[in-house]
Amino acid sequence: MEILLVMGFAREEVYFIDPSLRNIITFSVLKRDKRGQLVRFYPHDYDTTSIMYARPYGYFWEECNDPGGEKSLCLTFPESFSFSIMESVPAERFIEQRTDSIFTFHARLGMYGGKYDEVTAAIMIPSDFEIVDFSSSRAGIWKKIGNTVAYYSQGIDTATLTVVFRLKEDTLYRKLVRILEKEKQVYITRIRRGIRVRLDESILFETGSAELKPESKELIKRIYQQLDFDRIKLLRVEGHTNNIPIRGKLKEKYPSNWELSTARASSVVRYLIELGAPRDKLVACGYADTKPIAPNETPEGREINKRVEFIIITGESEYLEDVKTIEKIREGTENNRSSP
C-alpha cells in the first residue's frame, strides 16, 4: 500500500469497487495547510499506468527507498496546497476472498513523519453484496448508508480500515462476466431491468443470413447454462441491424431489415428452446435499425449496430412492465414490419 511523506495534511479517500470484484477505482484528495510537496511511496513493482488522473501537473516517478528502507517507487508532486489522484487497480490489492461468498476489504492509510489533521474514507460496495461488519485500527467515527460506509478520524499517523461483505446470492452477472470476459465481441452490462448481453452480428451470423453459425451455438449454450429460469422473469432476444437497406435477391427472403432482425432473434430463441429453455419465458423481437448504439454514418458505427442482445429480466416490477410492453410489440409487430 502507498505511504505518504507529508506534514499538516487532511486526506480524503473514496473506493469504488467494481461489481465483478475485478477492479477498484480509488480517488484521493490531499490538502495541506502550507504550500509544499507531496511524496507517495508505492511498491517497487507498482504499475504506474494505473494512474488515471493526477493533479497538479509536473509530478514524476523515480525508484527510491521508503523511510523504512524498503525498495519503492516514489511519486513526487510539485509544490501545491492540494493534490488529487485517481487510480484503477486490481481488486486483489484490497480484497481478500474468505469463502465462496464472504470477502474482506482492507485499506491502510499511512504517513511518515507526522499525523493527519483529518482523515476521511468512504468505501462503496456493489449492490449484489451486503456489508456485515466494519472496523478500524484507530479510533474514529463510522457511518453506514446503504452499501456505503464512511470513516472519519483526527490526529492519526496511520489507520487500517476493514470492511467485511458477502454476496446476497451467487449472482448471474458475476457468472456471465466470469465465463465471457475473454470474448472480444461480447459485452455485458447491468440495466434497470436486469442484465444485457450484447453479441456482435459477426460471431453469430454470416452477412445477410439468419442461420446461426455452428461455432456460435457453443457460445449461446454457455450463456444458457448460466441461466436459472426459476429466478428469471423473462429472456428477451432482440435483433438489431444498421440502416443499409436489404438489396438484390436477399430482398425476396427478407423484404426489409425488420424481417431480417426478427428472423435472427427467432433463430436464437429456437436454439434456446432446443437446449431446454421454457418457451413461456422467451420472446424474440426485431427492431431493424430503430435502436442504434453508434452512428450509422460511419462503417465502424454500422458494424457495431448489427447485433443481437439478450435482455435478461430479473426484477418483478420491471418484469410486469415488460410484459405490457411485449404485448404491445406483439400486437403491433405486423404493422411495424409492413412500415419499416
N, C-alpha and C positions, 0 to 999 in steps of 0.2 A: 504494500500500500504506500502511496506517496506521503511524504512528510514535508512540512513547511519549515522554512527558516525565516521567521518574521518576529516583529515586536509590535505590541499595541494593536492587535488585529481583531476584527469581527469576521466570522466565517459563516456563510450560508451554503447549504448543500441540498440538492434535490436529486433523488434517484428514481428514474422511470424504468421499471422492469418490463421487458418485452413479454407479451402473453405466452410465447413459446418457451420462455426462460432461456433463450439463447444469447441475448444481449441486454445490456443495461446502458441507458443514456444517463450520464451524470452531468449536472450543471452546478458549477461552483462560482460563488461571488465572494470576493475577499476585499475588505475595506480596512484601511489603516488611518490613524489619526494624523500622521505626519507623512509627507511625501517621501517615498523611498522605494527600494527594490523589493521584488518577491522572488524567492527561490523555492522550487518544488523538487523534491528528490523522489525519483521513480526507480523501480527495479532495473537492473542493468540490461535486461532483455526486453524491456517495455517496447511495444510497437508504437512509435511516435506518430504514425498515420492515424492512430485512434483519436487524435485531437481534431475535432470538427470545427471548433471556433475558439479563438483566444484573443483577448484584448488586455492591455494595449499592444499595438504592433511594436516590432523591434525585439521580440523575445528570441531566444536561441537555445539550442540543445548542446550539451557537451558531456563527455564522460567525466565522472568525478567520484569521490568518496563522500558518503554522508558523514555527519558529525560522529556517528558511531564507528566509522572506519569501513563500512560496507561499500563494495563497488556499486556504483549507481549511475543513473542518468540525471543530470541537472537540467531543469527548465528554468531559465533565468529571464525575468521580465525587467524592462526599463523602469525608471522611477515613475511612480504614479500614486494616487490616493486609493484607487480601486482596480481590481483585476477580475476578469471573468474567463472561465474555461468550460467548454462543453466537450465531452468525450463519449465515444461509443466503444464499450469494452465487452469482452466475453463475460457471460454471466458467472462462469466458474471463479472469476476473480472475487466475487462477493457471495455467491450462493453455494451452499453445500446441500446435497440431497441426502436426507437421513433415512428415509424409507421410500416406497413407491409413491407415496402421496404427501410426505412431510418434508419441508425444506427449511433451511435456516439461512438468513441473510446476515452477514457481518460487515460492518464498515468501521474502520479505525480512523479517527481524526486526530492527527498528532502534530505537535510543534516542537521545534528545537529552540532552546534559548529564551523561553518566555511563556506567557499564558495568553490564551484568547480572552479578550474582553467579553465577547459573547460568541456563542456557537448555536446555530440553528440547523437542523437537518430534517428533511421530510422524505419518507420512503413510500412510494406508490406501488402497491401490489396489484397484479392483474385481477380482473373481476371473476375469473374462474377459480380463484383461491379465496380463502378466508384467513384472517390473522388470528392466531390463537395465543400469542404471547409476545411481549417486547420488553427489553431491559437495556440498561447501560452500565458501564463500569464506573461511571462517575455520577454523582447526584445531579438530577435535573428534572425538568417538568416534561411529561409526556401528554400528548393529546391524540385521540383517535377519532377520525371521521370517516365512516365507510371503510374503504380499503386503503386509506392513507393514515400513517402515523407520523407525528412530528415530535421532535425532541428539542429542548432549549436548556442551555446552561450558561453560567458565567464564571470567569476566572479560573479556567482549567487549561492544562497543557496538553492533555490527551484524553480521549474517550473512545471506547469501543461500543458500538451500538449493535444490538442483536434483535432480529425480528423473526419469529417462528410462524410459518404459514403452511397451509395444507390445501390440497385440491378439494374443491367441493364435490367433484366427481372426476373420473378419468375422461376428460373432455374430448369430444370429437375433433375439435380444432387442432389440439396438440397431436392427436393421432395422424391427422391428414398432413400436418406440417412435417412430421417425422418421416412419413413414407414418400412424400412428394417433393421434399425440399431440394433434391438434386435434379428434378425435372426442369429443364430450361424453359419450356413453353407451357408451364402450368403455374397458375397464380392463385393463392388462397388469401381471402380477406374476410374479416368479420363485417357483417352488415346488421342493420337493426332487426331483421327477421331471423338471423341465424348466421349462415356461412355461405360464401360464394366461392366456387371453384371454377376458374376460367381456363379453358383449354384452347390453344390456337388451332385454327382450322387444319393447318398442315400436318399436325400429328394424328388427326382423326380421319380426314378425307382427302382424296385427290381433288384437284380443281374441278368444279362443276359437278361433282359427284356427291351423292348422299349415302353411298355404301361405305361402311366402316372399313378402314384398313385392318388387315389381320393383326398387326402389331398393336393397334390402338385398343383392341379388345382386352389385352392384358392390362393396360393402364386403367381402363374402366373397371375391370374386375378388381383391381387393387383398391380402387375407391369404394366400390360396392362392399367389399369385405370389411370395411371400417364402419359401415352404417348399421345402426341398431334401429330398425323400423318401429320397434315398440316405443322408442323415445322420439323419433322423428315424426312431425306432424304431416309433412308433405315434402316431396322432392320434385321440384320443377326443373325441367331441362329446357333451356332456351337456345334457339338457333338464331344467329346474327350474321348479316352479310355487310359488304360495303355498298356503295351506291352505283357500282358498274352494272348496267342492265344485262339481263340474260340475252345472248345473241345466238344466231345460227341454228343448227339442228337441236341444240340443247333446249331451245325455246319450246320445242314440241313437247318435251317432258316436263319442263319447269317454265311455265309462261312468264314468271317473274321471280324476283328474289323472295317473295312471300312463300311461294311453293317450295323453293329450294331450302330456305331456312327452316320451314316446318318439317320437311322431309328429313333433314339432318337431325333435328331434335327427336323426331319419331324413331329414327334408326337407333339412336342411343337408348331411348325408352324401351324399344322392343328387345334390345340386348339385355337390359337390366331385368326385364321380365323373364328372359331365358335363364338368367342367373338365379332367379328366385325372388326378386323384389315384388312386394304386393302391388297389384295393379291399381288398387284404390288409393294408393299414396303417391302415384306418379302422374305427372302432367307434362305434355310436350307442347311447347309454344314456339311459333316462328315470328320474329319481329322484323325480318328483312333488314333494311338499313335505317330503321327509325330510331335506334338507340346506339349511335356511335360513341366510342370512348376515345377516339382520336380523330383528327381532321381527315376528311375524305379527299382533301385537295392534294395530298402527297401520296406517293406509292407506299411509303412506310406506314402512314396512317391507315390506308386502305387495307394493308395486310393485317394490322392489329385488329381492325373491326370485324374481320372474318373469324368467328369464334363460336364456341358452344360453352354455355355456362350452366353449372349445376347450382341451383338455389336450394339450399338445404334449410328448410323452415323448422325451427325447434321451439319457438315460443307460442304459447296458447293464444294470446290476444292477436299476435301477428298472423297466426295460422287462420283464425276466423276472418281477419281482414283479407287475407289472401284468397280464401275460399270464395268470398264475394267477388273479388277481382277476377278470379279464374272463371267463375260462372259468366261474368260479363264478356270475358275473352271468348269463351265457348259460344255464347250467343252471337257474338259479332264476328267470329272468325271468317265465315263465308263472305260477308260484306267487305272485310278488310282485304281478303285475298283478291277479290274482284276489283278492288280500287287501291292498288299499291301507290 
